[in-house]
């Protein structure tokens, strides 16, 4: 059945039987008149098409009896019915044109978007109950009716999830919302849950794993790769197969145990309001007794229908509830707020305090039923006490309510960011600051697997979401793209990562055995998570030097990214560049000398069980590069190293891999052992091509480091500045389970300088002679607003030279759970200038020097900040004056899009042809 308004006081109703189609005018009274159009589905004649049973209808043109028909066989047709005279009882065959018949999954919904001339069709086997159709994923499709061309064919990106309901968002015909659910094990095996009543819709079954939360998915026909742009967990394992969109922004859903849930699609960080109790006592009683709840439980969800001012909910036992949306959502023009919106803040507070959604009164003004409600604990006319109903669905609400299991996926086109006044203006930027700010961020920290882990939701590496802010004068736009959907599907099916170092330990990248890293040489696209640093390396040099935008990580793998589409390309390795660069580990932070135009990194291999670091150089004008040294040392986790004008300093801290644990299939982090007695070894490598390679060795007391700051030569000494820690506690602090707990981060660190003295004499003594390194603390912020410093950035014009300032993220107190501040540090005096706001989590500060200036701190800082407000989280690009650390402006991403915390980014001016950052 389908209804479409055809005028201010009339609508057209289409309906069908097994053999005929009808189109009827509904007058002002709402009663159907005699059919005005009618047509038989059967078509006579040899070889003629025989359409199957219609399962969905949409009125295209009521004045011509033109309908869109979806069938149980998955076909789509446009039919024109025969006009009927008032006294005529004759009918003729419906003229129809089938334009889609490739699928076999029944069509369950059709939506006609008249302004765009488009038709949305949902193909789902859920309503049939047939096991063969439940195994089919189905799809949401969008059609141009003029050309009969398919503009979108979309599914949920997670395996095992089915789309079950949909609703158009805009008349432009591009945006659609859909509900997605996961089948229970019983449904997968038998097609029916053995614990649910037979009449229960398949998607309302909640007898499944805790991780199987139903989802709300946003699709856009303009988006690439399947059209999904956002995916949000509902926090319920069930969902009624019906969605309603009210006043463009409010989405209404129904779930087992929660008859009505209201969502604001502009910021989907949780439901705005939930109705958990419905009045059920009928006074006077209906003339015909209703089926008892034991047979058709009314709390198994409602069939919803909404207009601008009314919401109607019908239960499967025939009861109907009516809500006045003018009272609940306020007036349509927004001049008067409604009770549901006014109560949203207090309801959210109750949820946080009690751990469950707050209960709401069932007799509030504007909520009506066929009779008045009763108080809790009283016996209802339908045979259940309300307390027993709550306990019946208590298990359904035992879930992880994380609102963004996949983060916010890419908007199809760059979206403008808003300035402080809500307009599109930011602050005027010099021409050389016009360009692109990139961030490799955490896009998915959890994956629903077919088998649950010990805690229900296993920990997996954070799958990469690439972000781009485009700066153009005083305007900023934002877009992103999820990089590895194939890998997520692999994890969901297999239950583990195919390779371990798919990213950064900062991003909880400890999930699988290192032995699997050896398979990386095949470069299988979609089976490796590469996305710790974002930079540029040289590409095809046959004609001229071309720089590729690439994601890099802590294993020997690189993924090129198309800067126009943000789409990742098949992975390649350093070994593909030169077979001598053999190994499975590498540094996410290679080093680039902009003066000599040379890129440096390493790979770690295990020939015959002997850990060997292959340190290499790739000049811009040499496509294959060359080895500088082969270094045998303990197999340690090395995230970065450092470089001076003439030397590479390769540091091996005592975070040592247990090869036995790795061989037995253990994860990377559990395989790391802190061996403080070994100290930290510092190997000096000559940078000259064909030079002696490893020339000197120093040793320092044990310390750990993720990120170096800068190094330079002064007299006979080398100075190495870094963010240092006394042990590797920081790795444990960045597990998702720790970040979600109430325990603050335990790691503490300082900015340190390690000096390698008397270098000529040490070189003369040979590389096997170990000399002592000297250490001094440049800045200790413990107890002063900086318990640690990390993610350092500086003026790259002073790279490998004496410098004064460094900019870092900080943990502002011992009670902090995460990086919650920024700091400018004077390494010559130890003085610190902070930037911090309560509840704000800034990312890596990227320094941009002011064009034409020679002063070290004359410039700006860019930092992507997550505003962790529980009511309405926001993300924005922060602009700070690098000298005073005062705020110059912020460009806020529109509501509904968030940038999950990321670690490393880079800024590239428009038209710049050089990599431009030593943190490449």
TABELGI-V599213 format. One record per helix or strand of 3 or more residues. SS is the DSSP state (H for helix, E for strand). FROM is the first residue (numbers start at 1). TO is the last residue. Records with the same first field share a line. If there is no record, write none. Layout:
SS: FROM-TO + FROM-TO
This chain:
E: 2-7 + 10-16 + 20-26 + 37-40 + 54-61 + 66-71 + 76-80 + 95-100 + 107-113 + 118-123 + 139-144 + 149-154 + 161-168 + 175-182 + 215-220 + 228-233 + 244-246 + 250-255 + 258-264 + 273-275 + 303-306 + 310-314 + 320-324 + 435-444 + 463-472 + 475-482 + 533-538 + 547-552 + 558-561 + 591-593 + 598-607 + 610-619 + 626-632 + 647-652 + 655-657 + 672-674 + 680-686 + 694-700 + 704-714 + 717-725 + 749-756 + 770-772 + 774-779 + 789-793 + 805-810 + 821-826 + 832-835 + 840-842 + 846-849 + 859-867 + 874-881 + 887-892 + 902-909
H: 62-64 + 131-134 + 185-190 + 202-204 + 325-328 + 339-342 + 344-354 + 386-392 + 395-397 + 431-433 + 485-494 + 505-507 + 514-522 + 574-577 + 659-663 + 669-671 + 676-678 + 729-733 + 736-740 + 759-765 + 796-798
